Structure formats: C-alpha cells, structure tokens
C-alpha cells in the first residue's frame, strides 16, 4: 500500500465536506489517476516548457509509477531542453546569450 502524506490525507478528508460533486465521485470511485496529458513548467534559465507526460504502472511492481515527459520535436520546449542538456555537459560552460527571451 502506498504511504500517504499527512497533508494529502487531510485534503482528501476535507474535500467531501466542501464539495458535493467530489463526495459523489469519491463514493462512486470515479476519481482516477491521470496517466497522460500535458504539463507546463517554468525554468528559471530557459523559461516556459510545455511537455507531454505518460505514466504507467509496472506489472511486476504496482507500487512503482514510472513516467516520461517528452517535448514535441522541434518545439520551443524541445530547443530549451536541448540547451539545458548541453549546459549539463562537464566540458561545456553555459553561454547565457543563448537563453530564449521571454515573450
């Protein structure tokens, strides 16, 4: 069984008291885990990133939920992630002139 954080347990306990829809969804088990979608991030150096995500449960270990977060090839997010990857190279010093300007 997954360990739950105290704040999460308190939130789940509070939601049915504050939201009638949630109360029905929770009772009917219509609350589900999202396994795919889009995430929006803001990185301090390169700015906004938009990436898809896919997560799944490993059949041999249902307590593990690996995930991947790809950027659309050729997108500004892809370019920004490649820039960050280049900076992580031990032989490369960051060139901050390549940082995309915020629009």
N, C-alpha and C positions, 0 to 999 in steps of 0.2 A: 504494500500500500504506500502511496506517495505521502511524504510528510508535508503538511500544510503549515504555512506561516500563520502566526497569530493574527496579524492584520488581515490576511485573506479570510481566515475563519470568521473574524468579526464582521467583515464586509458581507460575506455570504449569509451570516446570521441576521444582518440588518436589512439587506435588500428585500426580503419578503415582507418586512414590516412597512417599507416605504413605497413599494411598487407592486400594485395588484397584478400587472402583467407578469412580472418576474415570478411572483408567487405561483401563478398558474403554470408557467413554463417549467419552473423548478419541480413542481409536484408531478407534472406530466413527463419530466425528463427530456424536455425539448431544448435544454441547454446543451450545446455541443462544443467540441473543441475544433477550432478552425485549423485546417490542415494546409491551406493555401490562400494566397492573396497578395496584397501589395503593402509594403512598409515604407514609410517616409522617415528619413533620418536627416539630422543636420550635423555635419562635421565641422569642427572649428576652423580647419585649414582650407578645405575644398568646398565647403558649402553644402547645399542640399543634395541628397541622394535619394533616388526612388528605386527600390529593388523589389522584385517578386520574392515570395517565400513558399517553400514546400516543406512540410514536416510529415513524418510518418512514425509509426510505432514498430520497432523491431520485433519480429515474431518470436525470437528466442529470448527477448528481454523486454516485456511490455512496460517496464518502468523507465526505459530509455526512449527519448523522443528526439532523434537527430533531425536536423533541418539544414536546408541550403537557402542561400539568399543571392540569386543571380541578378545582375543588372542586364537590361536589354542591350545586346551587342550594338555598338556604335552610338549609344545614347550618351548624353552629358554625364550621367551617373557612371557609365562604363569608363568614360575618359577619366573621370575623377578618381575612380578606384584604381585604375592603371597608374595614375600619377602617384597615389599613395603607395602602391606596391613598389614602384620604382624608388621611392624615398626610403623604403624599409631595407633596401639592399645595403649591406655593410660598406660597399665601395662607393656608394653614391651619397653625396651631400645634397640636401634639398635645395632646389632653386625656386625660391618663393615667387619669382616673376612668372612662373607657370601656373600659379594658383588662379582659377577662374574668378573673374569679378562677379560680385553679386549683382543680380539684375533687379 
